[in-house]
Amino acid sequence: MRDRWDLVAVAGALSFVAMLDMNIVNVALADIAAGLAVPAATAQWAALGYQLPVVALLLPVGRLLDGAGTRPALLSATAGFALCSALAALSPGATWLIAARTGQGACAAVLFVLMPVLVIRAVRPTLRGRAMSVPATLGPLGAMTGPAVGGMLLDHLGWRWVFLVKLPFCLLALAVAWKAMPRDGALPAPDRRALIDALSVAGGLTALLLALTLGAGDAEWFLLAAAAVPPLWWWLRGPGGRPVTDTLRTAGLFGAHGAVLALAAGFAAMHYVVALHLRRDEAVSATATGLTVLAFPLGMALAGPLGGRLADRCGYRRIAVTGAVLTATGLLLLIPLEDHWSPPDVAWRLALAGVGMGLGGGPTQALVMGAAPPGRTATVGSTVQVARGLGFTLGPALATAAWSLAGTGSGAGARAALTLAAMVACLAVPLLARPGRPTATAPEPATDTDTVPT
């Protein structure tokens, strides 16, 4: 087969755009509330309306797309994402905006599932580490640069451009995918059982995400997490959830998923604590804080391509573990800082952690997807994205709880939250270092949907 790096670029661009949308809207919530004349709590649903369906629909989408045509799914999701972005920009009121953002999140869930599937089918198995590093690096970079891009758009063009800025990327990805991807089947229509399963898992994950997201501001929201247990338990014990758990058990992937969740939670908690402590407690300017935090994505961007090349040469697990060690080390080095932080002291530690994430991101993704049993790549792609999404949501919630318990005086709260973030990230090292019991370590056999013809 011919390696299709243009499709790898499509996966990277769409990963960047989908993750950009996670954070770019947050900086515009005050402007949206003023522009649409709604309370701030209502405007917050412009962000939650996207984030909730992204994570809630990942597992049902993964099960639905196993064996389905990748081309029609990717084209439909990308077109839907672009259309909903345009509708959000044209919103005359809050209801319209929230509906558009919900549709955009549903399309993004499909894109998140398809990105790793598209990559492993676009290149030879010997190049998977290098190829997987592209979306694994560009996705988090989109999340990290979202606030900066959103701030510039707000200052010069207004809040509606926060939604329009992604359209050129989507249109370019559509054009390349339309030309380069083979016709590989149709999208299956979900049956009654699939719809019931989707509602169960989506309802459970939505309750869990709302509890973690809103509980940071009001602890009573944490009680909502109990409502997530019955539907998720019913789904896991039923015909919809059993194939997912059996797939992860057979491929020996529970440890790798735990590592993905741990690294995402540690990173998200660190990012939340560092930005808040510099601005609120250390009185560092917004510009200096932004430049300091950018050290992490800079280190990640520099190390990402290197991590993929090293993984293809030395093995996925070895480089994934090395990356996790560097990330955990960078977070651990933040803990001994004195009460008065200086941006340079923080920046080089963040850069080290970013280098670790860049080195290990692609190899970890390649390790997971390479172990997926034949015909279950979309399912595994969805489960790893759920783990990452839960980590991103769990991290700030854990950091807020640790900060509150330790108090806010003399930096004690920040140190406690950073200690928790580092400990969580350290868990990823043994989880990745210990091999599972995979039975599907070999690459998938070539089928009509597994290769891209020349």
KELUM-255759 format. One record per residue (C-alpha): x, y, z; residue in one letter. Coordinates in steps of 0.02 Angstrom, whole numbers, plus 32768, in hexadecimal, padded with zeros to 4 digits. Example, Ala and Ser with C-alpha at 12.3 -4.5 7.8 and 13.67 -1.06 7.14 Angstrom:
BEGIN
82677F1F8186A
82AC7FCB8165S
END
This chain:
BEGIN
800080008000M
803480B47FE5R
804A811F8081D
7FCB81AC807DR
8015823780E5W
7F9282AE80A2D
7F10824B8104L
7F808251819EV
7F83830D8188A
7EC4830E817EV
7EBC82AC8221A
7F3483288272G
7ED683C18234A
7E2D837F826EL
7E75834C8316S
7EBA83FD832BF
7E13844C82FCV
7DA983D98369A
7E1883F48401M
7E2584AE83DEL
7D6984B783F1D
7D77846E84A0M
7DC8850C84E5N
7DB885998469I
7D0385BD849AV
7D2B85CA8554N
7D7F86738540V
7CE986B584DEA
7C608688855BL
7C55873785A5A
7C4A878584F7D
7BC7870584C2I
7B5E872B855CA
7B6787E68538A
7B4987D2847DG
7AB087628491L
7A7287B98531A
7A6F87198599V
7AB386EF8647P
7B6486AC8656A
7B208603868FA
7ABF85F385ECT
7B5686248584A
7BBB859B85D9Q
7B52851C857BW
7BA6855784DBA
7C3D84F9851EA
7BE4846A8576L
7B73844F84E0G
7C0E841D847EY
7C7083C18504Q
7BE583508543L
7BB582FA849FP
7C6D82E98470V
7C8E82738501V
7BDE822D8518A
7BD081ED8465L
7C7E81A7844CL
7C5880F48482L
7BB480E38421P
7C07812E8387V
7C9A80B78395G
7C288020839BR
7BC280628308L
7C598085829AL
7CAD7FDB82AFD
7CA87F938200G
7C59803081B6A
7CA180968128G
7D2281128165T
7D0D818880D1R
7C5281AF80E2P
7C6281BE819FA
7CF482388194L
7CA682A1810AL
7BFD82AA8162S
7C4882D6820BA
7CBD835A81C4T
7C3283AB815EA
7BBE83A781F5G
7C4483F38264F
7C5F848181E9A
7BA4849F81D2L
7B8384A5828DC
7C16851C82A3S
7BC985928224A
7B1D85838277L
7B6B85AB8320A
7BBB864882D8A
7B12867F8291L
7AB3865E8333S
7A2C86E08356P
7A10869C8406G
7A4F8626848BA
79DD8594845CT
7A1C859583A9W
7AD0859F83E4L
7AC285108460I
7A6B84A283DFA
7AF484C6835FA
7B7C84A283DER
7B2983FD840ET
7B2683C88357G
7BDA83FD8345Q
7C0B839383DBG
7BB282FB8393A
7C13830E82F1C
7CB583278353A
7C96828183ADA
7C9682298303V
7D36828482D2L
7D9082548373F
7D65819D8357V
7D9B81A082A1L
7E4181FB82B2M
7EAB816882F1P
7E4F80F0827DV
7E76815F81E8L
7F2E816A8218V
7F4F80B0822FI
7EFC808C8187R
7F5D8114812CA
800E80D5814AV
806E8033815BR
80797FE6820AP
813380118212T
810880CA8208L
807680CE8282R
80D68120830FG
810D81B182A1R
806081C38254A
800181B782F8M
806D82418341S
802082BE82C9V
7F6D82C08310P
7FAD829283BEA
8016833283BET
7FA483A8835CL
7F09837C83C3G
7F4D83B5846CP
7F9F844A8417L
7EF2847E83DEG
7EB384748491A
7F4684D884D4M
7F4185628450T
7E8385758458G
7E8085FF84DCP
7F0886648483A
7EB4865783D9V
7E0A867E8425G
7E4F8717847FG
7E98875F83DFM
7DF587438380L
7D908796840AL
7E01882E840ED
7DFA884C8352H
7D6387F68303L
7CE187C88387G
7C9E872883D3W
7C4A86E48336R
7CF586CC82E6W
7D228650836EV
7CAF85D78311F
7CDD860D8260L
7D9985FC8271V
7D8E853E825EK
7D32853E81B8L
7DCB854B8145P
7E1C84B48199F
7D7C844E8188C
7D66847B80D0L
7E1A844F80A8L
7E0B83A98104A
7D6B838480A5L
7DBD83A57FFEA
7E5483378023V
7DEE82A9806EA
7D7182AC7FDDW
7DFE82977F60K
7E7382227FBFA
7E0381A9801DM
7DC2810D7FC6P
7D0A80E07FC3R
7D02805E804CD
7C4D803E8076G
7BB7809580C0A
7B8380CE816CL
7B15805081C8P
7A6D8087820AA
7A65806F82C7P
79E37FF18301D
797280008399R
79ED7FA6840AR
7A7C801983D5A
7A1280B383F9L
79E5807484A8I
7A9C804F84CCD
7ACE80FB848CA
7A50815284FBL
7A8A80EE8593S
7B43810E8582V
7B2981C2854AA
7AB781E585DEG
7B308198865AG
7BCA81F28616L
7B6B8297860BT
7B3B828B86C3A
7BEF826286F1L
7C3882F2868BL
7BBB837086D0L
7BE683388781A
7CA1834E8763L
7C9083F18703T
7C11844D8770L
7C4583FD8815G
7CE284698818A
7C7485028834G
7BEC84B0889DD
7C12840F88F8A
7B5C83D988F3E
7B7083B4883BW
7BE483238868F
7B4982C588A4L
7B1482BA87EEL
7BA0823C87D3A
7B3481BB882CA
7AB381CC87A2A
7B3681938724A
7B4B80E88774V
7AA7808F8745P
7AA780B38689P
7B6180918675L
7B557FF086DAW
7ABF7FB78674W
7B1D7FDD85D3W
7BBD7F858609L
7B5C7EE88639R
7AF67EE88599G
7B177EBA84E4P
7B527F6A84BEG
7BDA7F758541G
7C197EC38546R
7C6D7ECA849BP
7CCA7F6784D2V
7D0B7F1D8574T
7D327E778520D
7D967ED2849AT
7DFF7F2F851BL
7E187E928583R
7E4A7E2884EET
7EC57EA984AEA
7F0D7ECA855BG
7EE87F85854DL
7EA17FB385F7F
7F4C7FEC8636G
7F6D8059859EA
7EC280AA85B0H
7EE580CC8666G
7F8A811E8635A
7F32818D85B5V
7EB481C38639L
7F3C81E386BCA
7FA8824D8648L
7F1182B2860CA
7ED782D086BFA
7F85830086FAG
7F9E83778668F
7EF283C8867BA
7F0883DF8737A
7FB5842A871FM
7F7A84A38698H
7EE984DD8705Y
7F5584F587A1V
7FE8854C874DV
7F7F85CB86EFA
7F1285F18786L
7FA285FF8802H
800B866F8793L
7F7C86E78770R
7F2286E98818R
7FA886C8889AD
804787038848E
7FF8879887ECA
8052876B874AV
800E87C786B2S
7F9A876E8639A
801C877A85AFT
80A88732861AA
803586A78658T
8004867B85A7G
80B88675856CL
80E9860A8602T
805F858B85E4V
808C8584852BL
81308530855DA
80D0848C856CF
8089848784BBP
813084C68477L
818B843384C5G
810383BF8487M
810B840083D5A
81C883EC83CEL
81C9833C8416A
813082F583BCG
818182CB8314P
821B8286836DL
81B0821583D9G
815D81C78342G
820281A482EBR
8250815A8387L
81B880EC83A5A
81BF80A282F6D
8277807A8314R
827C804983CDC
81CA800E83F3G
812A80658427Y
812A803284DDR
81DD80688501R
81C3811884BEI
81168126850CA
816080FD85B7V
81F08178859DT
817482018572G
810A81DC860BA
81A681E2867BV
81D7828D8636L
812782D28649T
811A829586FDA
81C982DA8722T
8199838686E0G
80FF838A874FL
815F834B87E7L
81E083D687D2L
8156845887E3L
812F84228895I
81CF846188ECP
81BE851288A6L
81BC8597892DE
812486008953D
8157868388D4H
815F86368827W
81BD86848798S
8181866486E7P
822A862286AAP
823285A38739D
81858565870DV
819F856A8651A
823384F28645W
81D9847386B2R
813E84808644L
81AC846E85AAA
81F583CC85F1L
814683888612A
811383BD8563G
81A783628517V
816D82C68572G
80BB82D68531M
80FD82F38481G
8170825C8487L
80EE81E784CFG
804A82218483G
805A81D383D7G
80AE81318411P
802881178496T
7F9F812E8414Q
7FF980BA839BA
801080398426L
7F56803A844BV
7F1980388397M
7F997FB68361G
7F527F3D83E3A
7E9E7F5383A9A
7E517EAF836EP
7E1D7EA782B7P
7D787EFE829AG
7D807F5C8341R
7DEF7FF28317T
7D60806F8326A
7D2E802783CFT
7DE180368412V
7DF080E483C5G
7D5481188424S
7D8980CE84CBT
7E32812384CCV
7DDE81C984A4Q
7D6481AF8534V
7DF6819085A9A
7E4C822F856ER
7DAC82968579G
7D86825A8629L
7E388284865AG
7E2A83358618F
7D89834C867BT
7DC482F38719L
7E6983528728G
7E2584008752P
7DA383B487C7A
7E2983578829L
7E9883F2882CA
7E0A845E886ET
7DE283E188F7A
7E9983D3892EA
7EAE8490892BW
7E1284AB8996S
7E4484288A16L
7EF4846E8A2AA
7EBF85248A35G
7EF885B989CFT
7F7D86088A3DG
8036860F8A10S
802085A58975G
7FEE850C89DBA
7F5484EE8970G
7FB684F988CDA
803C8482890ER
7FBA84048946A
7F63840A889EA
800783F88840L
803A836788AFT
7F99830F8884L
7FB2833487CAA
806282ED87CEA
802D8251882DM
7FA3822F87AFV
801D8245871EA
809981CE8772C
80168144876CL
8029814086AFA
80DC80FF86B9V
80B980528704P
8017804486A1L
8076805985FEL
81117FF88632A
80B17F5B865ER
807E7EFE85C0P
7FCE7EBD85B9G
7F987E158575R
7F757E4684C1P
7F3C7DC78443T
7F377E4183B4A
7FE47E8C83AFT
7FF97E6F82F5A
7FBA7EF1827BP
7F0C7ED8823AE
7EFE7E6F819DP
7EE17ED78103A
7E2C7EE680CET
7DCF7F59805AD
7DBC7FD880E6T
7E6A7FC68131D
7ED4800780A3T
7EDA80A08037V
7EFA80747F82P
7F7980CE7F1CT
END
